[in-house]
Amino acid sequence: MSELIINTVATIKPLGKEAMAQAQGRQDMLTKPQGSLGRLEQLSVQLAGVQCKPVPQIKDKAIITMAGDHGVVAEKVGNWPQEVTAQMVYNFLNGGAGINVIARQVDARVIVVDMGVATELESNSQLLSRKVASGTQNIAVGPAMTEDQALKAVEAGIEIVTEEVTKGLDIVGTGDMGIGNTTPSAAICAVMTGRSVIEVTGRGTGLTDEQLAHKVEVIKRALQVNSPDPKKPLDVLAKVGGFEIGGLAGVMLGAAAHHIPVVIDGFISGAAALIATALAPVLKDYLIAAHVSVEQGHKFLLKHMGLKPLLNLDMRLGEGTGAALGIFLAETSAKILAEMATFTEAGVSEKEG
């Protein structure tokens, strides 16, 4: 492991208990029956612990959407051509994708990162180029990347989020783009959770039963060929992962090191979270699962990490779309804690007894 990753992991501390206790105390005095706002109350207390502030503030919001291509598309595991990854990156930069619309709605900036798109992208002031290589290798025949490339991907995520902190950052969401990336995500999920490949492999962008069976066989072959070690998360990333998955794991580690809550999106972000939480178990408390995806492996990886999703909207787009909605709920929870009157302030009688 590199010095940057070791130092970042060492910097991640348990949530601030005193701030959480004070936040809970205030929640219990707000003009409502205790617990009546459910998960929103719990979320505000978690945010207090992450930021180490009794009244957390969510003002500067960002979604980091990372793009990368995957050599395993050569095995025909999906229905979309690889060029779509690059085309969607341009769509993000032009503000026309789903994530752009929802991010505008929640007033979050979108940071688009080329972690390993197979196409050479045109220079754009809004595009961060951290290309590790032009796509991963085919995991069905060998490792996705070298150990050095895996480290480089994670380090890029740490460095990007650290740079965003200097611009002002109270919460970050994770997003992805990469044709074929549910295949490495399912491989990571199977290895890290111990579930069978068939349990964690979904239909991606809409596979038939026959295509799904083929995808399962490809992932089984990848695990057999590479033998990734679940006790070594960076080995798993290198052997069956993706550059954007490594980058997102780095974003999560870097954010937590700066006391910034991380709202994770769908299955690909979840796979990244499996890698990141294996590197730094305490990180789990900094994560907010925005939603549970239609991809069937997603619920298993969330359960494995002990994360309860905020929403279930049958979404499976990625890009950070679910994370953006989660950011809205997190900000709402913080505003409730800060702005709602207490019984004393409002002159409202408290519960008898």
C-alpha positions in Angstrom: 0.0 0.0 0.0 1.3 3.5 -0.8 2.1 6.1 1.8 -0.8 8.3 0.7 -3.3 5.5 1.2 -1.8 4.4 4.5 -1.8 8.0 5.9 -5.4 8.6 4.7 -6.7 5.5 6.3 -4.9 6.3 9.6 -6.5 9.8 9.6 -10.0 8.4 9.5 -11.3 8.5 13.1 -14.5 7.3 14.8 -17.5 9.7 14.7 -17.6 12.5 17.3 -19.6 11.0 20.1 -20.0 14.4 22.0 -21.4 16.1 18.9 -23.8 13.2 18.3 -25.0 13.3 21.9 -25.7 17.1 21.6 -27.4 16.6 18.2 -29.6 13.9 19.7 -30.4 16.1 22.7 -31.5 18.9 20.4 -33.6 16.5 18.2 -35.4 15.4 21.4 -36.3 19.0 22.2 -37.7 20.0 18.8 -41.4 20.6 18.4 -42.5 17.1 17.4 -42.9 13.7 19.1 -39.4 12.2 19.6 -38.5 10.0 16.6 -41.4 11.2 14.5 -39.2 12.2 11.6 -37.6 8.8 11.6 -34.5 8.4 9.4 -34.2 12.1 9.0 -33.5 12.4 12.7 -30.9 9.6 12.6 -29.3 11.1 9.6 -28.8 14.5 11.3 -27.2 12.8 14.2 -24.8 10.9 11.9 -23.9 14.1 10.1 -23.1 15.7 13.5 -20.8 12.8 14.2 -19.1 13.0 10.9 -18.5 16.8 10.9 -17.9 16.8 14.7 -20.4 19.6 15.0 -23.6 19.4 17.2 -25.5 21.3 14.5 -24.0 20.1 11.1 -24.2 22.3 8.1 -24.7 21.2 4.5 -24.0 24.0 2.1 -21.3 23.1 -0.4 -22.3 19.9 -2.2 -20.5 18.0 -4.9 -21.0 14.8 -6.9 -17.8 13.1 -8.2 -18.7 11.1 -11.3 -15.9 8.9 -12.5 -15.7 7.2 -15.9 -13.7 4.2 -17.0 -13.9 1.4 -19.6 -13.7 -2.3 -19.1 -11.9 -5.0 -21.2 -14.5 -7.5 -20.2 -16.9 -6.0 -22.7 -15.1 -8.2 -25.2 -17.0 -11.1 -23.7 -20.3 -9.6 -24.8 -21.6 -9.1 -21.3 -23.9 -6.2 -22.2 -26.0 -4.6 -25.0 -24.2 -1.2 -25.4 -21.0 -0.5 -27.4 -17.9 0.7 -25.5 -18.0 4.1 -27.3 -21.0 5.1 -25.2 -18.8 5.7 -22.1 -17.0 8.5 -23.9 -20.2 9.8 -25.5 -21.8 10.0 -22.0 -18.8 11.8 -20.6 -19.4 14.5 -23.2 -23.1 14.5 -22.2 -22.1 15.1 -18.6 -19.8 18.0 -19.6 -22.6 19.5 -21.7 -25.1 19.3 -18.8 -27.5 17.0 -20.5 -27.4 13.8 -18.5 -29.6 12.6 -15.7 -27.0 13.5 -13.1 -26.8 17.0 -14.4 -30.5 17.6 -14.0 -30.8 16.2 -10.5 -27.6 17.9 -9.4 -29.0 21.2 -10.6 -32.2 20.5 -8.6 -30.2 19.9 -5.4 -27.6 22.7 -6.1 -24.6 20.3 -6.2 -21.6 20.7 -8.5 -20.7 17.8 -10.7 -17.0 16.9 -11.1 -16.5 14.6 -14.1 -13.3 12.5 -14.0 -11.7 10.4 -16.8 -10.2 7.5 -14.8 -9.7 5.2 -17.8 -12.0 5.8 -20.7 -10.8 3.8 -23.7 -11.3 6.7 -26.1 -8.9 9.7 -26.0 -11.2 12.5 -24.9 -11.0 16.0 -26.1 -9.5 18.5 -23.7 -12.2 20.3 -21.7 -11.7 22.7 -18.8 -14.5 20.9 -16.9 -13.0 17.5 -17.3 -10.5 16.1 -14.8 -8.2 13.7 -16.6 -6.7 11.1 -14.2 -6.6 8.4 -16.8 -4.7 5.4 -15.4 -4.9 3.5 -18.7 -7.3 3.3 -21.7 -9.6 0.9 -20.0 -8.9 -2.2 -17.9 -7.8 -5.6 -19.3 -10.4 -8.4 -19.8 -10.9 -10.0 -16.3 -12.1 -13.2 -18.0 -8.5 -14.0 -19.1 -6.3 -12.2 -16.5 -6.1 -9.3 -14.0 -8.0 -6.1 -14.7 -4.9 -4.0 -13.9 -1.5 -4.1 -12.2 -1.1 -3.5 -8.5 0.5 -0.1 -9.3 -2.5 0.9 -11.4 -4.8 -0.1 -8.6 -2.9 2.1 -6.2 -2.8 5.0 -8.7 -6.6 4.8 -9.1 -7.3 4.9 -5.4 -4.7 7.7 -4.9 -6.4 9.8 -7.7 -9.7 9.6 -5.8 -8.1 10.8 -2.5 -6.3 13.6 -4.3 -9.4 14.8 -6.2 -11.6 15.0 -3.1 -8.8 16.7 -1.2 -8.6 19.4 -3.9 -12.4 19.8 -3.7 -12.2 20.4 0.0 -10.1 23.5 -0.7 -13.1 24.9 -2.7 -15.6 24.2 0.1 -17.2 20.8 0.6 -19.7 19.7 3.2 -20.9 16.5 1.6 -19.9 14.5 -1.4 -21.8 12.0 -3.6 -20.3 9.3 -5.7 -21.2 8.5 -9.3 -19.9 6.3 -12.2 -20.0 5.8 -15.9 -18.5 2.8 -17.7 -20.0 0.4 -20.1 -19.8 -3.1 -18.7 -19.1 -2.0 -15.1 -21.8 -4.1 -13.4 -19.6 -7.1 -14.3 -16.5 -6.2 -12.3 -18.9 -4.8 -9.6 -20.6 -8.2 -9.3 -17.2 -9.9 -9.2 -16.1 -7.6 -6.3 -19.4 -8.2 -4.6 -19.1 -12.0 -4.8 -15.6 -12.0 -3.5 -16.0 -9.5 -0.6 -19.5 -10.7 0.6 -18.9 -14.4 0.1 -22.2 -14.6 -1.9 -22.5 -16.8 -5.0 -21.9 -15.2 -8.4 -25.5 -16.0 -9.5 -26.9 -14.2 -6.4 -25.1 -11.0 -7.0 -25.2 -10.7 -10.8 -28.0 -8.6 -12.2 -29.2 -7.7 -15.7 -27.2 -4.5 -16.0 -28.7 -2.4 -18.8 -31.4 -5.1 -19.5 -30.1 -8.5 -20.4 -32.2 -11.5 -21.4 -32.1 -14.7 -19.3 -29.7 -16.2 -21.8 -27.4 -13.2 -21.7 -27.6 -13.1 -17.9 -26.5 -16.8 -17.7 -23.5 -15.9 -20.0 -22.6 -13.0 -17.8 -22.6 -15.2 -14.7 -20.3 -17.7 -16.4 -17.9 -14.9 -17.5 -17.7 -13.7 -13.8 -17.1 -17.2 -12.5 -14.3 -17.6 -15.0 -12.8 -14.3 -13.9 -12.8 -15.4 -10.3 -11.3 -18.7 -11.2 -8.6 -17.2 -13.4 -7.6 -14.5 -11.0 -8.2 -15.9 -7.5 -8.7 -12.5 -5.8 -8.0 -12.6 -2.0 -11.0 -11.1 -0.1 -8.6 -10.3 2.8 -6.6 -8.0 0.5 -9.0 -5.4 -1.0 -6.4 -3.9 -3.3 -5.7 -7.3 -4.7 -9.4 -7.7 -5.4 -9.5 -4.3 -7.1 -6.5 -5.0 -9.2 -7.7 -8.5 -10.3 -11.4 -7.9 -11.1 -12.1 -4.2 -10.5 -12.2 -1.0 -12.6 -10.4 2.3 -12.6 -13.5 4.3 -11.7 -14.2 1.8 -8.9 -10.8 2.3 -7.4 -11.1 6.1 -7.9 -14.5 6.1 -6.0 -13.0 4.1 -3.2 -10.3 6.8 -2.9 -13.0 9.5 -2.9 -14.6 7.8 0.1 -11.4 7.4 2.0 -10.3 11.0 1.3 -13.6 12.5 2.3 -13.8 10.6 5.6 -10.2 11.7 6.4 -11.6 15.3 6.1 -14.7 14.6 8.2 -17.0 14.9 5.1 -20.0 12.6 4.8 -20.2 10.4 1.6 -23.5 9.6 -0.1 -23.0 6.5 -2.1 -25.0 5.8 -5.3 -25.8 2.4 -6.7 -24.1 -0.9 -7.4 -20.8 0.4 -8.7 -20.4 2.9 -5.9 -21.3 0.0 -3.6 -18.6 -2.1 -5.0 -16.1 0.7 -4.4 -17.4 1.0 -0.9 -16.7 -2.7 -0.3 -13.0 -2.0 -1.2 -12.8 1.2 0.8 -14.4 -0.1 4.0 -12.2 -3.2 3.9 -9.2 -0.8 3.8 -10.7 1.3 6.6 -13.5 -0.4 8.6 -14.4 2.9 10.5 -15.2 4.5 7.1 -18.6 2.7 7.2 -19.9 5.2 9.7 -19.2 8.1 7.2 -21.2 6.5 4.4 -24.9 7.2 3.6 -26.5 4.7 1.3 -28.7 6.8 -0.9 -30.9 4.0 -2.4 -31.1 0.3 -3.2 -30.7 -0.4 -6.9 -32.5 -2.8 -9.0 -29.2 -4.6 -9.5 -29.7 -7.6 -7.2 -26.2 -7.6 -5.8 -26.7 -4.1 -4.4 -28.9 -5.2 -1.5 -26.3 -7.9 -0.5 -23.4 -5.5 -0.4 -25.3 -2.9 1.6 -26.3 -5.6 4.1 -22.7 -6.8 4.3 -21.6 -3.3 5.2 -24.5 -2.7 7.6 -25.9 0.2 5.5 -29.6 0.9 5.3 -30.6 2.7 2.1 -32.7 5.9 2.3 -34.7 5.2 -0.9 -36.0 2.4 -3.1 -37.0 4.0 -6.4 -36.2 1.0 -8.7 -33.3 3.1 -10.1 -30.3 1.6 -11.9 -28.8 4.5 -13.9 -25.7 5.2 -11.9 -23.9 8.5 -12.7 -24.6 9.7 -9.1 -28.3 10.2 -9.7 -29.3 8.3 -6.5 -26.5 10.0 -4.5 -27.9 13.5 -5.6 -31.3 12.5 -4.1 -29.6 11.3 -0.9 -27.7 14.6 -0.6 -31.1 16.4 -0.7 -32.3 14.3 2.2 -29.1 14.8 4.1 -29.3 18.5 3.7 -33.0 18.5 4.7 -32.1 16.5 7.9 -29.5 19.1 8.8 -31.8 22.0 8.2 -34.5 20.4 10.4 -32.0 20.1 13.3 -30.8 23.7 12.8 -34.0 25.5 12.0 -36.9 23.8 13.7 -37.9 25.4 17.0 -37.5 23.7 20.3 -40.6 23.4 22.7 -39.1 26.2 24.8 -38.4 28.5 21.9 -41.9 28.0 20.4 -43.7 28.2 23.7 -45.3 24.8 23.0 -46.2 22.5 25.9 -44.2 19.3 26.1 -45.5 15.8 26.5 -47.1 15.2 29.9 -45.3 12.8 32.2 
